[in-house]
Amino acid sequence: MGAVIIKSKLLLTVLLLFGLAMILNVTTASACNVTAINSTPKVTAIDPVNKSIVLNPKVIKIKFNTAIKDGNKLIQLKSTSNGKISPTETSISGDTLSIIPTTNLTKGSKYQILIHSGSVEDLSGNGVQIFSTNFMISPITLAQMKDGLKRAQSFYNTNGRLPNFINFGNLKIPIAGFQEIIGFQGMKINGYTGVRSVYITSDNIDGQAVDNDRINAIVDILKNMGIHAYNMGLGPNSHMAVLTSSSVSKNALIVDIYGGADAGLIKEMGSTWYKDLKGTKKVFTLFWPPSQVITGLAFLPRAHDDNYDPSSFTGLAHPDLYLKENGYSYLYSNVLSTIVSTIFYQSKH
């Protein structure tokens, strides 16, 4: 009789374990299904890159993280100056959406590609979320770029400096803007290296891949403009690591990109120990939207993740004036052309 009881208990245990396994299996399967249902195709690469200056593109390519197919096909190419929609054709190959303008775009104009929700789908029918990217059509042709480069190079070789402007008939382009335009085409003025080499760091803002791509895009354009530029990595301490790196020149321009305005970090930039650490290096701060706008701000409260300042520190009054009074410049922007032009200027002054 005892043996029967033992076997019954064993059977009950097995049945309970089996039931638990079934429950876990159903739960896991349900979680997987929820993940699959909620997943949407994500953009991983864009050509032309966001905020770039390009010639009339024959094809605009948007790459996703998965194979895609047509959805509702609501995709627009729109002028941001007058809102006019330019006609396009689209095609899909694997994970890449190609958008083909069927008319020439206007030189010097800015355009937005707007991919509406559900315009494309993954192979399971999950629609993309709304996405947009922008670019500008160069105000000059490739032939004009080459001509302007030849004249700028000749001026530099003769005078040992760059001209202030490059003229194309009635069109007058500041040299920084011209170098930015040709930089997107892989051209540069030989021998011109700027005054300071540029070392760029970034806070964690939009994810490692996106943040790295942002730095690399800036670095590539600066290099094409004749400036030595380097990606010095991501993370909350990268802005300090670059100051002590043996690979960073003493006359460097350090560009720190932040996704938020940190009162404690700004305050430390005015401290004696930070300035001693900085030495002859120059530090320029780029606040990337949606960071807090500090220009004209009366008081910047202490950051929620500030775990390094004393409890008595509640924030910083007039952070914009504080930076300027301590010899620092800053920029609030996510426009690549504005960012590159400003860094270029900072490298020369």
NORHU-V702228 format. One line per field, one symbol per residue. ss: DSSP state (@ for helix, = for strand, . for the rest). burial: + if it has 9 or more other C-alpha atoms within 8 Angstrom, else -. A space follows every 10 residues. Layout:
BEGIN
ss = ???
burial = ???
END
This chain:
BEGIN
ss = .@@@@@@@@@ @@@@@@@@@@ @@@@@@@@@@ @@@@@@@@.. ..=====... .===.....= ====...=== ....=====. ....==.=== ===..===== =........= =====....= ==....=... =======... .@@@@@@@@@ @@@@@@@@@. ....====.. ====@@@@@@ @@@....... .......=== ==.....@@@ @@@@@@@@@@ @@@@....== ====...@@@ @@@@...... ..======.. ..@@@@@@@. .@@@@@@@.. .======... ........== =......... ....===.@@ @@@@@...== ==...@@@@@ @@@@@@@@.
burial = ---------- ---------- ---------- ---------+ +-+--+-+++ ++++-+---+ ++++++++++ +---++++++ -----+-+-- -+--++++++ +---+-++++ ++++++++++ ++---+++++ --++++++-- ---++--++- -++-++---- -++--++--- -+++++++++ ++++--+++- ---+-+++++ ++++------ ++--++-+++ +++++++++- ++++---++- -++----+-- ++++++++++ ++++-++-++ ---++--+-- +++++++++- +--+--+-++ -++--+---- ----++++++ -+++---++- -++--++-++ +-+++++--
END
